[in-house]
Amino acid sequence: MLHSASAGEFSRLVSPRSRSLGLAGTIERIARLAVEREVEHRHPHDEIAELKRLGFGCLRLPAEEGGAGISLSELFEVARDIAAADSNIAHAFRNHLWQVEAALRRREHPFHAGILSLAGQKKTIGLSFTDSDATAAGALPSKVLSRLEWDEANQVYRGSGRKVYATGNLYNDAFVGSAIENRRNSTVQYILERGEGVSDEDDWDGFGQRLTGSGTAGFSSVAIAADRVYPPDPAPHEGAAPWRFTFHQVYLTNCIAGVARRIAVDGVDVLRRRGRNFYHGEAPDPLDEPVLQSQLGRIRAYAASIEATIDRAIAALQAAWDSHGTPAEHDAVLAATLSACEAKVVIDDLAPQVASWLIDLGSGSAVSSRRGLDRHWRNIKVIASHNPRLYKERFLGQNLLDGRLPPTGAYF
């Protein structure tokens, strides 16, 4: 096994909430083999399958539907534990967890009821909504399965398309999207379970988050049962907030907070295992070196501050969820969106610095590729790149100056 921290140190990655849900042992095992998977480029199929079996993908469902009935804040707590163990795995669940969250708000609609049913069966759901072919500001990407054609002979719909950056699709059991149904020439939603015609290419070449299953998903004349094609969602109710994608943003930043926690744990291991001090140091043993002890303390403090910052955004998102359908909803959802922006600006700046300090702590002995410590910086930067903070910085200033409202798209 490649170098990794001790079992005792891994226990620091797991919250009491994950322990109460029976996830601690799995999370610690995920953490123990994270470096090995990274260096060998081994996708975490077994680890994700185990988390599915244990119900991570349906924790928000009530117990009578196969879940654990936990709150949104508690879900983020568990997801951060998993991100601390291996941010690839936490990230791979993001689109599924968002689909479940959206469905919980609209469970009376048959499309969303279908999603909750799959989640209760401990299956996970990926996306085939849009492809990234839009190049200009204001342009919208196209649908992956742009049309569903009725196959009269087999009494199914068929569609074809490709989706790039299909995060997590390599591990998912079903896929959702929207398309034009040819018989009525109207927009529909669909649920497609994995089967003939579905393929996944491991062609994601990012320098971080290499194991998220974010390659190209292919759909070649896939068959979709007629009862898995649904009408679109009804128009939002009066007073509903238009900012529907704050969950995505908070989830990604929460993953970065998990990486920061792992950096603090790895820092303890790096210092304990460091065998030599510089000749100009003040102590024979690096463990007793004041400069290095201070550096570890700095890492700990910043990692804790990062977690506290994302907890503030999570609390705002929980308040927004709790306000659903009430007169307070619009303002609560706006507040959550603003909090998510603030957290991202701060954490995207601080977390890469904390990752760099870990290398400083270990010096030359920390740069071996077999130790995998560089993955933390790489993973942080790739997660952060999903929705660049630069636009959020400007928006937050504009909001203070003139009350400017945020964009409504998922990628802001």
Secondary structure by P-SEA (a helix, b strand, c coil): ccccccaaaaaaaccaaaaaacaaaaaaaaaaaaaaaaaacccaaaaaaaaaaacccccccccccccccccaaaaaaaaaaaaaacaaaaaaaaaaaaaaaaaaaccccaaaaaaaaaaaacbbbbbcccccccccccbbbbbcccbbbbcccccccccccccccccccccccccccccccccccccccccccccccbbbbccccccccccccccbbbbccccccccccccccccccccccccccaaaaaaaaaaaaaaaaaaaaaaaaaaaaccccccccccccccccaaaaaaaaaaaaaaaaaaaaaaaaaaaaaaaaaaccccaaaaaaaaaaaaaaaaaaaaaacaaaaaaaaaaaacccccccccccaaaaaaaaaaaacccaaaaaaaaaaaaccbbbbbccccc
